Amino acid sequence: MAIAGAIVAGPQAAHAAVDNHHGQATTAAGQVHRVNLDALVRHNQPATRTYTVRPGDTLSSIAQRFYGTSADWTWLYDQNKSVLSNPNDIYPGEVLKVPSDPPANAASYAPKHAKTTTVLTSSATQLSGTLGCSGLEALWETAGGSSSEAFMAAEIAMAESGGNQYAVSPTSDYGYWQINLPSWGPNLATFNPIGNAKAAIQISDDGTNWEPWTTYTSGAYAGRC
């Protein structure tokens, strides 16, 4: 079987050895041929990788890094809609799927509400650690939660975790809003402040249904803020 990018022919191909340092193959006859090692590396890449968002990242810069063109950010967004509700809102600590082979027409993807991506500000990273009621309200709204439900969201979080970012229960409930790992998976059950708040927003239907939280059904949230 011929290897893309390697210039080998006939029975000599069976005796070719690749020099990984110089990207060359030496045949039994002593001839040296250039091998496209980049192609071999790409061939052995997993179908989907993951990438943890860092401060300053945008979908455009991540697409440029992995695909060589910022235009593929729309494909990247399309593949991560379970994590991202808006292409402008990505936050440090979020884990994105990065498929290795975007389609040839990836640049034509046009997700609804897509806008030019922007660099993150540092304000979102300050809402972390142990938070009080006002900090939890701000975190809820920063993650996209309804401002009219922010107070209740803060009371639930205080009842669930005491405002502790790294709270974890014996039943594997994580973060401020104690998102259950077996029920919701690692993308939602996270210690990442924005990720945890987004999970609470999703599970509670933006604060309109707190039934999944026992601190709500038992009334333990009342008066926490």
FENKA-V995613 format. One record per pair of residues at least 24 apart in sequence whose C-alpha atoms are under 6 Angstrom apart, sorted by the first residue. I is the first residue (numbers start at 1). J is the second residue. D is the distance in whole Angstrom. If there is no record, write none. Layout:
I/J/D + I/J/D
//
This chain:
5/35/6 + 5/36/5 + 6/35/5 + 7/33/6 + 47/99/6 + 47/100/5 + 48/98/6 + 48/99/4 + 48/100/6 + 49/97/6 + 49/98/5 + 50/96/5 + 50/97/5 + 50/98/5 + 51/95/6 + 51/96/5 + 52/93/6 + 52/94/6 + 52/95/4 + 53/92/5 + 53/93/5 + 53/94/5 + 54/92/5 + 55/92/5 + 56/119/5 + 56/120/5 + 58/119/6 + 71/107/5 + 72/106/6 + 72/107/5 + 74/109/6 + 75/106/5 + 88/117/5 + 93/192/6 + 128/193/6 + 129/165/5 + 130/163/5 + 130/164/5 + 130/165/6 + 131/163/5 + 132/163/6 + 133/225/6 + 140/197/6 + 143/194/6 + 143/198/6 + 145/201/6 + 145/206/6 + 149/207/5 + 155/221/5 + 155/224/5 + 155/225/5 + 156/221/5 + 159/221/5 + 166/191/6
//
